[in-house]
Amino acid sequence: MNAKMKIQVLELLCPHVLQTVMALLQTTICVRIFTILFFLVFLLSGKSCCIRTLNRIADSNKIPSSHHSLKTAVFALGCFWRSEAVFGCLDGVVRTTVGYAGGTKLNPEYRSLGDHAESVRVEYDPKLTSFRQLLEVFWSSHDSRQVFGQGPDVGNQYRSIIFTNGTEESRLAAVSKEREQLKSRGSAVTTQIQELGAFYPAEAEHQKFELKRNPFFLQLMGNLPEEELEMSTLAANMNGYAADLCPPKTQKQIDAKINDIIKKGWPILREK
Ligand SMILES: *[C@@H]1O[C@H](CO)[C@@H](O)[C@H](O)[C@H]1NC(C)=O
């Protein structure tokens, strides 16, 4: 292949690179050195000139490195399908898992959970949210005065519990309960405050239940396998969205993204 042919091939592949090379040949030595340095920096920064690789898109599904200092909180506030949706859409929440907690029965199951309560475990980034903020959501998302159940669900498994880890969380929980009691005047707040013991994750079919009821959203996310669905922040968000339980701002953001996807025909919804 002669030089002319090479240039023609190059021209086809990467016209702006060719122009730069041609321009470089006609400049002073100083400009040449500067330009070469500029290109080195450009290459080292990991950007490619012609082709947008898929790496960038795939990377966004990983949890950012700042997330190795996650904290965990567990709450019981009625049916855990709904509880998971309530917390899944909040800023700073990285992962949600439904399970059984607060009782003594070993290895509880959905049909025989013994003295446990249906609970949600919330993993969150303490830089973006806090136990105190999660408590606010806990109180505003159920009726803590209802005895022996929540909404239409009747039974001990639907009782209201704040699980705490350490004295600071116990204190915050107690203070928030007192405040709630003052607000509710006549009727007693039934919420229990317990030191967190074992948390037993529930069976797969109960995880992200609201999302799984909506095959269209699952498809938008690329039909993730179960293990990924359980770990995914986006799935936690979308589980809240599917149940209409996102804060209004987040609800609007997701609405806009989905409309955009539908308009462009881009098949997969990704993390923000
Ligand atoms: C309780 O808190 C300690 C210290 O902050 C932490 O190391 C531990 O993992 C927490 N336990 C649970 C179950 O979250």
The ligand as an SDF file (V2000), in Angstrom:
LIG
                    3D

 14 14  0  0  0  0  0  0  0  0999 V2000
  -23.4210   -1.8210   63.3850 C   0  0  0  0  0  0  0  0  0  0  0  0
  -22.5260   -0.7200   63.4330 O   0  0  0  0  0  0  0  0  0  0  0  0
  -21.1520   -1.0960   63.3770 C   0  0  0  0  0  0  0  0  0  0  0  0
  -20.3180    0.1580   63.5910 C   0  0  0  0  0  0  0  0  0  0  0  0
  -20.8640    1.2760   62.9630 O   0  0  0  0  0  0  0  0  0  0  0  0
  -20.8760   -1.7860   62.0650 C   0  0  0  0  0  0  0  0  0  0  0  0
  -19.5430   -2.1870   61.9780 O   0  0  0  0  0  0  0  0  0  0  0  0
  -21.7880   -3.0050   61.9330 C   0  0  0  0  0  0  0  0  0  0  0  0
  -21.6010   -3.5920   60.6610 O   0  0  0  0  0  0  0  0  0  0  0  0
  -23.2380   -2.5820   62.0940 C   0  0  0  0  0  0  0  0  0  0  0  0
  -24.0910   -3.7550   62.0770 N   0  0  0  0  0  0  0  0  0  0  0  0
  -25.0830   -3.8960   61.1960 C   0  0  0  0  0  0  0  0  0  0  0  0
  -25.8650   -5.1580   61.3260 C   0  0  0  0  0  0  0  0  0  0  0  0
  -25.3450   -3.0670   60.3760 O   0  0  0  0  0  0  0  0  0  0  0  0
  1  2  1  0
  1 10  1  0
  2  3  1  0
  3  4  1  0
  3  6  1  0
  4  5  1  0
  6  7  1  0
  6  8  1  0
  8  9  1  0
  8 10  1  0
 10 11  1  0
 11 12  1  0
 12 13  1  0
 12 14  2  0
M  END
$$$$
